[in-house]
Amino acid sequence: MDRALAESNARDILGEIASRGTAADWTAALDAAVTPDLAGRWPTAVDWVPTYDPYWTAAEVVDALALRALTVANVTKWTSEGTSVETQAVDYVTLAAKLRAKSSIPVSPTNVVALGISQDNGSGYDTRSGSWPDSNGPSIVGNWS
């Protein structure tokens, strides 16, 4: 799915919440939501056709909202003139996790370092340069038990 369609679909998925994301949130989210194209070529391949996942895009925008929400004190319970009101804040973290679960991306090139990604052949993601040496894509290595 191309960039514009992925953004449009992600906005539809998020509904009203989509408008809370800034232009920078959307740009960063789409940059993080790259996927192999229909021919299976990774984004580092010369002939890769730009392809994006809308669920991952939506999750990235929600993550940005969650980070900002953590910096603001929210009043969730108040009483006025004998009436008590209690609200519940949006659980952005859970929402982002549910969106990622629907994504076709098992791992994004932007989160490889945190997940310990490498190529099985030893020529994997270079954490110093921040790039893939070839277009074979990632696999997870290490003891995750």
N, C-alpha and C positions, 0 to 999 in steps of 0.2 A: 504494500500500500504506500502510495507516495506521501510526502510530508504534509501537504495541505489536507488530504483526505484523512490521514491519521489524526491531525489536530482537530478537524471537524468531528470525527467520530469520538475522540476523547472528550471534547466539549459536550457532545450529546450524552456520553456516559455519565459525566459529572453533573449535568443539569445546572442548577443554580450555583453550585459551588464553583463551577468553571470560571465565573466572573470574578472570583476572589483571587485568582492567580494573576500575577503581573505579566507583562510582555516578556520580561527576562525569565520568569518561571517557565513560560511556555517554550521559549527558545531552548533553555537548558533541558527541559523535559524531552523535547523532540531529539535533541542531540544525544541524549542518553538512551533513546528508544530505537536505535538502529538494529536491524535484523539482517540475516542473510537474505538475498533476493530470491526470486522464484527459481533461479537456476542453482541456488545453493552457494553462491559466491558471497564471501564475507566483505564487510565494508572496506577492508584494506586491499581488496583485489582491484586491479586497474579498471576492469570492466563491470564492477559492481553497479547495479541499478539501485539508486537510493530507495530504501525500503524501511518502514517504521511500523512499530506496534502501537496501536491506540491505547490498549490497556496499560502498557508500561508507561506511556506518555502521561496518562491520567494519574497513575500512581506517583510519578515523579512530581507532578504539580501538587498533589495532595501532601507529599512529603515536605515540599516547600511551605505549604500552609501550616503543617504541623510544627515545623521549626519556628515559624513566627508566632504561632499560638503559645508556644512554651515561654515566650518572652513577655507575655502580657498577662497581667492578673485579671481573672474573669470573675465577676460576681455571679454566683449561680443560685443564691438563695437570699431573699429579702422579704421584709414585712412592711406593709404600709397600710395605715388606717384599719388595722385588724385583719388584713388579708395577707396570707403568706404565699409567696410564689417561689418555686424552685425549678430551675432549668438544668438541662444537662448539656455540657459542651459537646461539640462534634468530636467523635473519636477518629481523628485523622489517621492515626497510626494503624488502627484496625482496618480502616477503609483502604489505605494504601496496600496493606498486605492482601486483602481480598482482591483488589485490582490486579496485583502482580500474579496471583494464583490463576487468573484468567488469561494472562499474557502468554504469548507463544515464546517469549524469551526466558530460557532457563537461567541465563546469566547475561548481564550486560557488560560490554567492554568497559564501562565506567565503574563497575563494582568488582572487577577482577582482583584487584589487590586485596581488598577486604576478604574475599572468599578464598584466596589461595589458589588461583587458577594458574595452570601451566599446560603446556602441550605434553602429551605422553612421550614424545620423542626428545624431550629436553630442550626444544627450541621455542618455548612458550612465551607468554606475555612478559615483556621486559619492564619490571617495575621502576627501573631507573629512567628509561626513555619514555615510558608510558605508551608503548606501541607493540603491535603484533609483528613478528618478523615475517610471517607469511599469511596466507589466507585460509589456513586449515581450521581455524576456529578453536575455541577453548574446550578444555575438559578439566574436571576437578580432580586434584590429587591430594593425598595426605590422609591422615587418620581422622575421620569425622565422627567416630563413635563416642 
